[in-house]
């Protein structure tokens, strides 16, 4: 057993004694044989952002070898709106590093995420997962940097209201039992996600906590650890599937919807990111935020309006992005400031011997644990197309690193306290704003289209499809039309309740 696998909760990593990145077909076949795995599930993401499933019963070693080697055919036109029925056959090919034991199947089953390939055996250029790979590859080739990311996955659990220990409305942040009712569910979900390969940082209850009639709404969050941006997207996709399936098992509802009710906290999907070179975090230099970090932030801000076209995919998203809430509206950044679009959280850049102060008998501390600086994009929500959003971030980071005026742009858009304070009144007047509707996001993506098309990262068809999809909502004036009509708002909430 080695240091990278000895405490890993993923049973494949434990048994094979190697990180998942190194899994081979022979490894999976050995695990399957030794653990009497009877079925294989291919899993792949459709246009709606949900994991699809193709089941195989293993009938021989030769059959298993075939399933793991050749992939299978699927109807692409039923999975993606931009694929014509006349040329819809696609291959799905398993990616061994993503394999995990299905935590819900009564029959012992191994699930594997797949990639799409076209009739010629080439990666499907318009597949969101392949677009993310291209975006990351181009970033690495042009800058020598890799991008790591981690998501903050917020969700509501909705259940019958109890009579004991009612939590305070909208005061659920880090609440514990018995006022928090679904901590056991969250802990079970975290462990199952970790067994499936998810690198989890922590979990906790969130601000949102309210009741309507006899139903109780409790918000929770599971936050991940930074990892390769492609793996980060896979993990979020699997985690959403696990949370929903676990909720079904418990007889409750889970939603990642950005808007739940009037005046209540919605679900965000904040994404932290950092740039790495030769294993070193490049977001910090000499204990301060580096120019590399500032350039990446400039890229995120410059493309922020069009990033909403990937991260905020239904009209309810723009009822969350309203002024004077923790969700951002102004395109700016700042330190430890939750009213900005890009936040620079605490990064252990001051005194590092706090552990010795709290524990006087400790005589030293290890500095390797303190290189954690990230920057956080706060606009995305649970409706996001996770692969396209991560790809957009990789494009935006590269864009910022290549912008001639990136540092100056970052300086002009920096806000040192709450953006709505009197001190920032003048600055607020010069800042740009995020789109206020799907329609405006589509227009922003149209305006930035050439940046996403550079180096053949995104395809015309994919971008045109997203633009057409967003414009189909015709929601340019929806916020004005709804205003304070709670009944109309709740009808729309119901319509987009199971997004993403």
Secondary structure, 3 states (H helix, E strand, C coil): CCCCCCCCCCHHHHHHCCCHHHCCHHHHHHHHHHCCCCEEEEEEECCCCCEEEEEEECCCHHHHHHHHHHCEEEEHHHCCCCCCHHHCEEEEEECHHHCEECCCCCCCEEEEEEEEECCCCCECCCCHHHHHHHHHHHHHHHHCCEEEEEEEEEEEEEEECCCCCCCCCCCCCCCCCCCCCCHHHHHHHHHHHHHCCCCEEEEEEEEEEEEECCEEEEEEEEEECCEEHHHHHHHHHHHHHHHHHHHHHHCCEEECCCCCCCCCCCCEEEEEEEEEECCEECCEECCEECHHHHHHHHHHHHCHHHHHHHHCCCCCHHHHCCCCCCCCCECCEEECCCCCCEEECCCCCCCCCHHHHHCCCCCCCCHHHHCCCCEEECCCECCCCHHHHHHHHHHHHHHHHHCCCHHHHHHHCECCCCCCCHHHHHHHHHCCECCCCHHHHHHHHHHHHHHHHHHHCCCHHHHHHHHHHHHCCCCCCHHHHHCCCHHHHHHHHHHCCCCC
